[in-house]
Amino acid sequence: MDTHSIREQMPALVRGHVPSNARKFKFAIYDGEPKRSTLGFYIDPDPFEGTVVARTDDAIIVKIGRTQFAVVDRHLATMDPCEGTRVRVEPYARHRFDGLRADTPETKTQYLADGSAYTAKTYVLGSAPAKLPVPRPDCPELAELINQLEQLPAPDGFRRITHLLVDAGARDFTLVDPTLANIIKTPPAISFTVTTVKFTGNVSILYDRGADVYRIELRQNGECVDRVDDVYFDDLGRVLERLLDDGAWRRIKVNALDERSARRRSAA
């Protein structure tokens, strides 16, 4: 979507939908590009509701307030609603493995000296962690692999590798947590299943201590169908994206809230 052209067209597109006594209007563009806060942190947009007031070849214009509008990339929208349709729009937001948004505050139960409990919520600005749903391993090399998956960026720069795995539907995690004496014979590994257009099946990331590299194996019905050797830690995100990421996470969910006609786009 040509955002420069859209910005120039907006006054004409929303004319007639801005109150006559309003001196200006605001709009936000949702084109699949990450949003940043005024402090420079990546942020995850909240869902919103509104009424479609205009459309172009590339954009859907949604009125969401008295003088506020949203511009949605028509090519990324999961539905192509007609003008006048009231819609709910959910731009992409990073999520955790439990299904909650990754920017959900962390809730912990704390105890006072007298034994009484209270709940504390913690939120770190700019933080949107997606911790792997696995127990803490004894093997240091396996612990480091888990840390790398949680902390290293995906190639898009917005997500971490674990966000990429969430978007690939990763589940059923298992660990191979060897002792130091068995680390060569039984390599440390983390395995899980995914479901994407690119690949559906089991993924294993194994650590080769001798070469200090990883090996990634894809299996279907117990048979290895693809294998990538000599993966250095800083290539984990790139290789996993190539093998698993089908790009569906970039789609902007649009759902009609009324009975007006709307043409649903294919999920492809």
N, C-alpha and C positions, 0 to 999 in steps of 0.2 A: 504494500500500500504506500502510495506517495503521500507522506504526511505533510510535506510542504504545500502540495496542491490542495489537500483537505483543509488545511488551516486557512488558505485563501478563500475557499468555497464556503466555509462555515457561516459567515454573516448572511449569505443568501439562502443557505440550506435551512437555517433556524428562524428566518424572518417569518413572522406570523405565529411563532411559538414562544416569543419572548414578550412579557408584559410591556405595554406601551410606555409605562412610567419607569421602566428599567433602563439604566444608562449603559450597562454592559452585561455580558454573560460569560460563563466559564465552561470549559470542556476539557475532558481527559481522553487521550487516545490509547486504545488497547489494540496493539498490533503484534502481540507475541514477544515484544522486546521487554526485558526486565525493567522494573521501575526502581528508582532510587529516591531515598528520602532527602530532605534538605541537608542532612548531615553526611550524605554520601553512601549510606547503607542501602543494600538491596532490600526491597520490601515486597511483601506478597499482597496484591490487591484483594479487597473484600468483595464478595458478591454484591450485586445491586439490582434493583428493579426499576422499570420505567416503561415508557410507551414509545414505540418506534414512530418518529415524526418525519423521517426522510431516508432515502437510500440513493447511493450512487453505484457505479459499477464496482467500486472497491470497498465501500463503507456502508455501515448501518448506523444511523444517528438515533440515539435513544435519549429522550428527555427524562431526567432523573430528579429534577427539582425545579423550582420556580424559574431560575435562570441558569440551571446546570444541565449539561449534556454529556453524553458518552459517545465516543466514536469507536465502533467495533469493526475490525477488519472482516469484511464479508467473506473472504476466502478461508479464514480460520474458523468462522462461526459454524457450529454444528447444526444450526437451523437458519433458514433464510426467511424471516418473518415479513409479512406485508406491513405497510404503513398503518398505524392505528392499533397494532397488536401490542398488548401489554406483555412484557417479557421479564424473565429473570436471567441475568447474565453472570456467569462465574468464570472470570479470567483464571489462568493457571496460577496456582499457589503451591509451593513446596509442601509436602506432607511427610508424616512419620509412618512407620510400619504399622502403628495401631489405627491408622486412618485419620488421626487428628492433624490439623495444620501444624507445620513445623514451628510456627511462631507462637504456638499455644504456651502460655506460662507454665513452668514446671511447678507442680504442687507437691509439697512434702509435709508430713506430719511431724511437728516438733514437740518436745516435752519440756515443761518447766521443772524447777527443782522439786516442787511438791508433787510431781507426777502427773499433773494435769496436761492435757494435750491441746495443741492449737495447730491450725493449718496455715502454712506460709506459701505464697506464690512468688516465684522468681522469674524475671524476664530480663535477658541481657540484650541491650540494643544491638541490632544487626545480627543477632544470633537466630538461626533456624535449624537446630540440630535434628538429625534423624539417626538415632543410635540403633545399631544392629540388635535385634532381639535374641541375643545369645548370652550365656553365662560368661563370667570373666575366666579366661583360660589360665592354665599354669605355665604353658610354654611361652617364653618371651617373644619369640618370632611370630607366633600366632597372635599374640596381643598387639604386636606392632602392625600386622596386616589389618586387624580390625580397626586400629587407630587410623591407618592410612585410608581405608575405605570411608571412614566417617569424616575425615578432615580434608582430604585432597579434593580439589575441584574437578567437576566434570568438564569436558571440553567447551561447553557453552559459557563457562565462567560464572554462571548464576547458581547452579546447583552443585552440591557435593556428590561424590560417587554414590553414597547411600541414597540420595534423592533420586538419582538415575535408576537405582535398583527398585525403589518404591514405585516409580513410574512404570517399571517393567513388570510389576506384579510379583516381585520376589517374596517368597514365603517358604515355610518348611526348612528353616535353617538347621544345619548340623555342623559340628566341628570335629576335626581330628586333632586331638591335643596330646601329642606324644611327650614322653620324657626326653631329657637330653641324650640319654644313651640310645634311644630309638629314633632320633630325629632324621637320620639319613634313611634308614630302612622304612620308616613310616612318616612321610613328610607331613608337616602341619598343613591343614587345609580347612577351608570353609566351603560348604556346598548349599545350594538352594535351588528351587524351581522358579521358573519365570514363564510368563505367557505374553508374547508380543507377536506382531506380524512377522518380524524377522526370525524369531526362534521361540519355540515352546518346548520345554524340557528341563533337564537338570544341568546346572552350571557348577563347576568346581574350580576353585582357585587354590593351587598347591604351591608351597614354598620349597624351592631347591636350595638347601643351605650351601651345598658345595659351590654352586655358581652364583649364589646370592641373587637369584631371579625367581620369577613366578612362572607357573604354567597354568593356562586356562583351558579347561576341557568342557565341551558341550556334549551331553548324552541324551539320547532318546531311546526309551525302552531298554535301558541298560547298555546300549551300544554307543561308543564314541563316534560322533558324526563330525566333529571339528576339534582342532587342538591348536593352540598358539603357544609356542615355546619362547623362552628367553624374554619374558616381559619384565622390564624394570619397573620399580615402584612408581616412577613418574609417568609411566605409560599405561598404568592400570585404567585410568578413566577413558583414554582414547580407545584402547582395545575393547573394553566393555561396551562403550558406545557403538563401535562398529559392529559388534556381534549381536547386541540386544536392542538398542534404542531405535524404535520405529518412528519417532517423532510425533506420535499421537498426543503426547502430553502438551504440545503447543496449541492444540485446538481450544477454542473458547466456547464453553458450554452455554448455549442459548435455549431456553425453554419458554414456550408460550404459556401465559397464565390465564388466557381466556379462550373463547371458541372461534376467534377470527381465523381465517384461513392462513396457513403458513406452509411453506414447502420445506420439508426436512432434507437436509443434505445427507449424503452418504457419509459413513464414518471414515471412509478412506482419506 
